[in-house]
Amino acid sequence: MLAANSKAHVDCVSRVLKNADRLPQAPVPAPILDSWRRSMEQHRLDPASLQGPRILSQSSLNECRERAELFLRIASDAVARLHGRVRDADYCVLLTDAQGRTIDYRVESTIRNDCRKAGLYLGTCWSEGEEGTCGVAGVLTSHAPVTVHKRDHFRAAFIGLTCSAAPVFDPQGALLGVLDVSALQSPDDRRSQHLIRQMVVQSAREIENAFFMHNAEQHWVLRAHSAPGYVDSQPDFLLAWDADGRLQALNSVARRVVLEQCGQVPEHIGQLFDLEILRAATDEAAQRLNWTAAGGEVHARVSSPRRQPVRRASRTEPMAIDARVTEALRLATRVKDCNLAVLIQGETGAGKEVFARQLHQRSARAEGPFVALNCAAIPESLIESELFGYAAGAFTGASTKGMRGLLQQADGGTLFLDEIGDMPLGLQTRLLRVLAEGEVAPLGASRRERVDIQVICATHRDLVARVAAGSFREDLYFRLANARFELPPLRERSDLLVLINQVLEEEAKACGVQVGLGAAALECLLNYRWPGNLRQLRQVLRYACAVCGSGTLQVEDLPVDVRGGQCSAPEQQCVSPQRQVLLDALVRHRWKPGDAARALGISRATLYRRVHEHGIEMPRMQAPRP
C-alpha cells in the first residue's frame, strides 16, 4: 500500500492532468505540467511507482565513461569545485552524458548510502522516457536549465528529492551532458533552490568553456565579456575560427546571440566583426568592441592558435600498423572519396569508430564535420529527433527555436552511424529516403532541406542475417554496404605489442605514474584472448596503473580474468613472445635500433633495455673478433 504522502501525490498528478484545461492555475510550472502529460500519455509511466531508476551494468557504465572520457576529464575539476560549495548543505553532484546516464558523481560519505538508495549514484539513467519528470530529463528535453522540486517529480519514488540541472554543450552546439545538483531533503518553497540553480548554471558554463578551449587550441579564439576583468577568466562569449577566417566553434551563449543576429551561424568571422578591429585585439589587453547582438559594448581579446593543427592519433585513437587495418584504411579512403558508403564490421571494442575517424581525416572531406551517432546507445524515442532534428514547437516540450539534427550538422562532412544494426525499422525507411534524395525533413517542418553527407556505418551484428529475419531493410543494406571492411579483433592483430605500449603510456600519464611492463605481465597480455578488444585493453591497463605499487607492472597487478592462471609459472620457464617480436623488428629494419624502436612504438632506451633483458646480441654490440 502506498504511503499517505505518495498516494496524495498520485491523486494530485491524476487530478491535475484530468482537469488541466479547467484549472485557473496549475500547482506546478507549465514545463513540469507538460512533462507530466508526456510521462503519462506518451511514456505510459505509473506515477505510483516506487521503484528506483534503471542502473547500467558495470560493463555498460565503463563503455559510457570510455566514450565520454575527454568530457569527464575536462569536467572533473568543475564538478569537484561545485560539490565543495554545496556539500555542507547535503547536496550531491551528478554528471550525465547526453542520454541522461550518470557517468560521474560527488557525494559526502555520510550520506552516500542514502543517496544510492534514492538513485543518486553512478550508472543510474534519468531520461524522461524511463523515469518521467526529473531534473536531468528536463534538461534533455528542453536543453535549458531546470529545477524539479520535490512533488514536481512525476513518479512517487522521487518526490522527496530536489534537483537543479543545467546543460553542457560542445563547440558545435550539440549536447555533451547534464550537470545536476540534488538533495534528499530541502524546504518546501521552490525559491529555496534559486541560488543552487545559479551555481549549477555557472559550473556548467565553466565546463563548456573549458571543453571549448581544449578543442580550439589550433584556432583563433575571441573571448568577450561585458566587464574587462572577466574576459580571460569567465568569458561570456567564445568564438573560434581557422586561418582562413571560417567559423569553427561557438559556445552556447555566443551561438544564441549570433542566431538572433543572423538567423544562422555565418561561415566567416568577418560577417560578424570588422577584421581590422579583431587584429587590434590580438594577444593584447582587452579591447572595447561594439556588438549590438550582445547588448552593446563588450570587452574582447583575440588569441592566436596555441598549437598548429597536426594529423596524429588522439589519446583514444592509437595509431595502427597492422597490415590488414592499414590496407583497409587505404582502400576505404579511395572508396569514400568516390562518394560510396562504407560499412565497417568487427567485434565490439575493435576500434570501429577510431577507424571511421581516421578514414574521415584522410578523406577529401577532412575539413568538414565528423558527426557520430550510436544507434544502440540512444532510446528509440529519442533517435528520430537526434537524427532529423525538429522544427520550433514540433511537439510539447520542444525548444522554441527547434533543433538541428545530426544529418544537418554533418552537412558537407561525414555522418558516422555506429551500431546501425540496432536502428529501429521505422527510422530505416526515413534514413533510406534521405540517402536517396539528399534531403531531410525535421520533425514538424513543412519544408525539406538539402544535405550533402557521406555515410560511414559500423556494426558488430550480421546484417545479412537481420535482413533475412526482416529486422533490417534490404534496400537500406545495399545502400549502406557499397564497400565492406572487416576489422580484425585485437587478439589477431600483428601490432598488438605496439598498441599495448601506446595505451600503457597514455594510461600511465592519465594516472600520473611512470611504469613499465614486466616480461611475465607482458606475456599474459599478449596471450590473452581480449573479448572486449581495444576498449578492454585500455580498461585493463588503466586498472593496472592504478594498483601498481612499483615502477614495473607485474602479473599480480593485472585483473584476475586477464591473468587466468596462464602465466603463473616462473618467468624463466615461459617462452616469451616479446623476444621474437623484438628480433623480427630488428631483422626487418637491418638491426637499426632507432627504426626498430619507432616501428614498435617504444623509445630507443626501452628497446636497448628489452634487448638486454632477453639476451639478444645486436651486431654492433658484439665484441670485436680477434
LOSE-585057 format. One record per residue (C-alpha): z, x negated, y negated; residue in three letters. Coordinates in pm, whole numbers, plus 50000, padded with zeros to 5 digits. Example, Ala and Ser with C-alpha at 12.3 -4.5 7.8 and 13.67 -1.06 7.14 Angstrom:
<pts>
507804877050450ALA/507144863350106SER/
</pts>
This chain:
<pts>
500005000050000MET/499134987449655LEU/501944976649429ALA/502595000449139ALA/501014978048875ASN/497934971949093SER/497505009349152LYS/497825016048780ALA/495104990248714HIS/492745005848970VAL/493355040348820ASP/492635026448472CYS/489355010048579VAL/488175041448756SER/489135064148465ARG/487535041948201VAL/484245038048391LEU/484095075248463LYS/484755085648103ASN/483425055547908ALA/480895076247713ASP/483535101547606ARG/486355077747513LEU/486735072247135PRO/487745036347205GLN/487795017947537ALA/491014999247623PRO/489024967047676VAL/486314949547466PRO/482714960347518ALA/481654929047716PRO/484564934547955ILE/483604970947997LEU/480004961148073ASP/481224936148331SER/483444962548492TRP/480444985248520ARG/478324958048681ARG/481164948648915SER/481444984449034MET/477834996549031GLU/475754965349081GLN/478004942549284HIS/479894970949457ARG/483244953349441LEU/486584970049508ASP/488984969049211PRO/491894974249453ALA/491144942349645SER/494004917449655LEU/492014890749837GLN/491694857049663GLY/488394840949568PRO/485994825849820ARG/486714788949885ILE/483984764049974LEU/484274743350288SER/485104706850228GLN/481554696050309SER/480064721750069SER/482514711349797LEU/481624674849850ASN/477954683549817GLU/478554702849494CYS/480574674149348ARG/477904649449457GLU/475204668949276ARG/477364671248962ALA/478554635248980GLU/477354624448634LEU/478684656548476PHE/482074651348645LEU/482304615248536ARG/481474622548172ILE/483714653448155ALA/486724637148318SER/488364623248002ASP/487964655347803ALA/489334676248092VAL/492384653348112ALA/492954654647735ARG/492714692547732LEU/495224695248015HIS/497564672147827GLY/497534696847537ARG/498194728347741VAL/500204717548045ARG/503614722247880ASP/502754759147849ALA/501964760348224ASP/498194762948187TYR/495824746348431CYS/492284734448356VAL/489254741448575LEU/485724727448550LEU/482994745848739THR/479324739148798ASP/476574762148674ALA/477164785848966GLN/480894790148898GLY/482164767449177ARG/485294747649081THR/484464710549107ILE/487414696148911ASP/490824708448802TYR/494084696148649ARG/497484712248709VAL/501114701648693GLU/502694695549033SER/505474720748960THR/503014749948954ILE/500334736049186ARG/501204758049484ASN/501394789949277ASP/498064782049114CYS/496494775449450ARG/497674809249582LYS/496074825549278ALA/492754808149344GLY/493084782149069LEU/492024753149286TYR/489144730749387LEU/486284747949566GLY/487024783549451THR/483974804249350CYS/484064826049037TRP/480674842749000SER/480704878848884GLU/478864889749198GLY/481734877349413GLU/484864881549201GLU/483934906448931GLY/485144902848574THR/486864869348514CYS/486704840748265GLY/484164818648441VAL/481954848348534ALA/481994859848173GLY/480554826648060VAL/477984826048342LEU/476634859848233THR/476894856347853SER/476524818447805HIS/479204821947537ALA/482984815747516PRO/485144843947653VAL/488764853347707THR/489554875648005VAL/493184885047961HIS/495314899648241LYS/494124935548303ARG/490664926748171ASP/490024913448523HIS/488204937848747PHE/489964930049073ARG/493694937149109ALA/494164902649266ALA/493754886148925PHE/495394909648676ILE/498314885748624GLY/496014857648505LEU/494764849748158THR/491594829048137CYS/489754814147840SER/486454797247917ALA/483514781247738ALA/480034769547844PRO/478804733547854VAL/475044729347806PHE/472774700047881ASP/470474684847614PRO/467644708347718GLN/469784739547674GLY/470454746448045ALA/473984754948155LEU/475774724948305LEU/479034742348386GLY/482074761148258VAL/485374747848123LEU/488254771748186ASP/491964772148097VAL/494084796748295SER/497744806448322ALA/499664826748576LEU/501884842648310GLN/501364849847941SER/502244875347672PRO/500524908947695ASP/498964905747350ASP/495414892047382ARG/495764874747044ARG/498204850347206SER/495164833147362GLN/493274826947039HIS/494444790946996LEU/493904782947365ILE/490354796047342ARG/489654773947039GLN/490934743747232MET/488624751847523VAL/485604755947296VAL/486354722947122GLN/486754704247453SER/483564719647593ALA/481754707347281ARG/483164672347336GLU/481874671747693ILE/478504685047587GLU/478114658947312ASN/479224630747541ALA/476674641747800PHE/474054643447525PHE/474764608047404MET/474664594247757HIS/471234609447814ASN/469884599647471ALA/470544562347491GLU/466824554347482GLN/466044577847191HIS/466594580146818TRP/469594602646751VAL/470614622346442LEU/474304631146408ARG/475314656146142ALA/478444673946018HIS/479434692645705SER/482164666345640ALA/481264629145627PRO/484314617845820GLY/483284636746134TYR/479644625746161VAL/480324599846431ASP/483494612746595SER/482854650346615GLN/479284658346505PRO/478324694846494ASP/474624687646532PHE/472864663146763LEU/469104658746785LEU/467174631846975ALA/463514621246958TRP/461374593947111ASP/459444565646945ALA/456564589546870ASP/458844614446695GLY/458694640246974ARG/461914660247004LEU/463574653547340GLN/467024669347318ALA/469354690747105LEU/472964700147154ASN/473724737347170SER/474724741146803VAL/471604723246680ALA/469454743246921ARG/470854775946786ARG/470164767946421VAL/466714753646499VAL/465754785146689LEU/466974806346399GLU/464984784846158GLN/461724781246354CYS/461784807546628GLY/461254779746882GLN/462084743146920VAL/459294723646746PRO/457584694346914GLU/458154668546638HIS/461224658646437ILE/459024657846127GLY/458734695646147GLN/462444697846068LEU/463164668645835PHE/461374645845594ASP/460754613445784LEU/461444592045477GLU/464894607445443ILE/465584600845810LEU/464584564445772ARG/467014561145482ALA/469824573845703ALA/469124549645987THR/472144529546105ASP/473854531445767GLU/476684551545621ALA/476254589045648ALA/473704602945403GLN/473604637445242ARG/470894658845397LEU/469834693245280ASN/469364715445585TRP/469194752245495THR/469324763445858ALA/472684745945897ALA/474164763145595GLY/473074739345322GLY/474074703245277GLU/475234682545573VAL/476114646145616HIS/473934627945866ALA/473314594246023ARG/470414582946240VAL/470954556846511SER/468224537046684SER/467904536047066PRO/470824518547232ARG/468634507547522ARG/464924506747588GLN/463514530247850PRO/463134512948183VAL/461914527048510ARG/464634519148759ARG/466754537049010ALA/469764555448873SER/473214554949026ARG/472304583449259THR/468794570449331GLU/468864537949533PRO/465514520149549MET/463704524549880ALA/461874496550057ILE/461414513950392ASP/457674511150462ALA/457314547850555ARG/459104560050242VAL/457184537250004THR/453844546650163GLU/454734583650144ALA/455644579149777LEU/452324561649707ARG/450264588849876LEU/452334617149726ALA/451764603249376THR/447984603749427ARG/448144639049569VAL/450354652049288LYS/448094637549020ASP/445254657649174CYS/447274689049092ASN/448224696649451LEU/451654709649552ALA/453824686149755VAL/456204696850032LEU/458964672350130ILE/460644677750464GLN/463654660050605GLY/467234664150715GLU/469974674650475THR/471044644950264GLY/467944624150348ALA/467114619449979GLY/464514646549919LYS/465494652049554GLU/465614614449495VAL/462084612249639PHE/460954641149417ALA/462364624949102ARG/460734591649182GLN/457474609849251LEU/457684627048911HIS/458444593948735GLN/455394577448892ARG/453034606348826SER/450844614148527ALA/453494639448416ARG/456294614048388ALA/456714621648017GLU/457124658848087GLY/460314676348202PRO/461624674948558PHE/463384707848633VAL/465204713348962ALA/466484744749132LEU/468374745449461ASN/467384778749614CYS/470284777249862ALA/472964769549604ALA/472504799649374ILE/473454835349469PRO/470414856949537GLU/471324879549244SER/471024850149001LEU/467964831549133ILE/465484855448971GLU/466914852348619SER/467334814448660GLU/463724810148771LEU/461944835348550PHE/464364839248259GLY/464824872048079TYR/463994888847751ALA/466604898647493ALA/468514929347613GLY/466764929047951ALA/469944941048121PHE/473574948148045THR/475314915647961GLY/472074896847888ALA/472054873047594SER/470874889147273THR/468294861347240LYS/467154861447601GLY/466904830547819MET/464014807847911ARG/463694804848286GLY/463214772548475LEU/459504779648515LEU/459134779548136GLN/461404749548096GLN/459174729948337ALA/456034737348132ASP/454004705248108GLY/456054688348378GLY/457334692548732THR/459304720648895LEU/461314709549198PHE/462384737649432LEU/464934724049676ASP/465604743149998GLU/462574765349938ILE/463044779250288GLY/466104798150162ASP/464314816149878MET/464664854249915PRO/461504870750041LEU/461174893149735GLY/461104863449497LEU/458494845849708GLN/455964872049601THR/456694866549231ARG/456554828749269LEU/453224831149450LEU/451784851049160ARG/452964825148908VAL/451364797049106LEU/448134816349148ALA/447774828448788GLU/449684802248589GLY/451614829548406GLU/455254840048412VAL/456834872848309ALA/460554870148218PRO/462734899248328LEU/462394928048085GLY/459454912247898ALA/456254931747834SER/454084900947790ARG/453284872848031ARG/453414836647916GLU/451194807748025ARG/452904778848205VAL/451454745748314ASP/453554732548600ILE/453194712148914GLN/455434721149204VAL/457334699249446ILE/459234717449720CYS/461704704749976ALA/463374719250283THR/465204709350599HIS/464044741150772ARG/460984746750991ASP/458824767250755LEU/456184773751021VAL/458844790051237ALA/460114810250940ARG/456574822050870VAL/456274833051233ALA/459614851151205ALA/458474869450891GLY/461124854450660SER/458674832550467PHE/455314843450328ARG/452374826750499GLU/450234826650184ASP/453044810049986LEU/453484784150259TYR/449834773750237PHE/450054773449857ARG/453084750049864LEU/452174727950160ALA/449004712250020ASN/450464678950129ALA/453484674550353ARG/455644643550370PHE/458444638050619GLU/461344616350507LEU/462944596950794PRO/466684601750850PRO/468904573350738LEU/469564561651095ARG/465824554551140GLU/465184536450812ARG/464364499650812SER/466084494550476ASP/469494507050593LEU/471174473850516LEU/469704473650164VAL/470914509050099LEU/474394501150229ILE/474644471549991ASN/473314491049693GLN/475564521049747VAL/478604499249813LEU/478054480849485GLU/477784513849295GLU/480824529849457GLU/482954498649416ALA/482084498149047LYS/482934535149014ALA/486314528849181CYS/486974498348964GLY/487234474049257VAL/485354443749384GLN/484834444549759VAL/482544430050022GLY/481784441350375LEU/483364425750681GLY/480964418750967ALA/482624443551206ALA/482674471150942ALA/479014464750864LEU/478154466851232GLU/479824501051253CYS/477854513050951LEU/474574500251093LEU/475214515351437ASN/476494549351315TYR/474064578651351ARG/474574592550994TRP/474134630251046PRO/474734635250672GLY/472294607450577ASN/472384591750228LEU/474814617350093ARG/477254609750375GLN/476794572150329LEU/477844574649966ARG/480924595450053GLN/481954571750334VAL/481704540850112LEU/483494558349827ARG/486364566250064TYR/486404530750198ALA/486524515949847CYS/489384539049758ALA/491584529850055VAL/490664493050094CYS/493684471250032GLY/491874437950011SER/488634423049885GLY/486794429950211THR/486154463650376LEU/487334463350737GLN/486724487651022VAL/490104504250960GLU/489014512750601ASP/486194534950730LEU/486704572050809PRO/487704578451169VAL/484494597051254ASP/482414567251140VAL/484444542551343ARG/484084563851653GLY/485614536551867GLY/482284518451863GLN/483484486051708CYS/486964482351843SER/486014451152036ALA/486834417551880PRO/484314407251621GLU/483184376451816GLN/482264398152115GLN/479984421051912CYS/476294414251883VAL/475904418251508SER/472584432651392PRO/473184417251049GLN/472324382351178ARG/468914394551295GLN/468314412450964VAL/469134380550773LEU/466854359750999LEU/463994384550963ASP/464254384050583ALA/464424346050567LEU/461474341150800VAL/459414367850623ARG/460004350350290HIS/459454315050427ARG/463144306050402TRP/463204310450025LYS/466774322549958PRO/466014338849622GLY/463164360149761ASP/465114369250075ALA/468184379449872ALA/466084402149646ARG/464464418549950ALA/467914425450097LEU/469324438349768GLY/472064411949751ILE/472814381849533SER/471854346449631ARG/475564337549662ALA/476114366549903THR/473094355450105LEU/474474320050141TYR/477894333550239ARG/476464355850511ARG/474164328150635VAL/477254306350675HIS/479254334350843GLU/476544339251107HIS/475944302251166GLY/472314303451056ILE/470854269450977GLU/468314270850698MET/465704242850698PRO/466834228150369ARG/470464229750483MET/469904208950796GLN/470964172850797ALA/468074148350749PRO/466674133251065ARG/467314096151124PRO/
</pts>
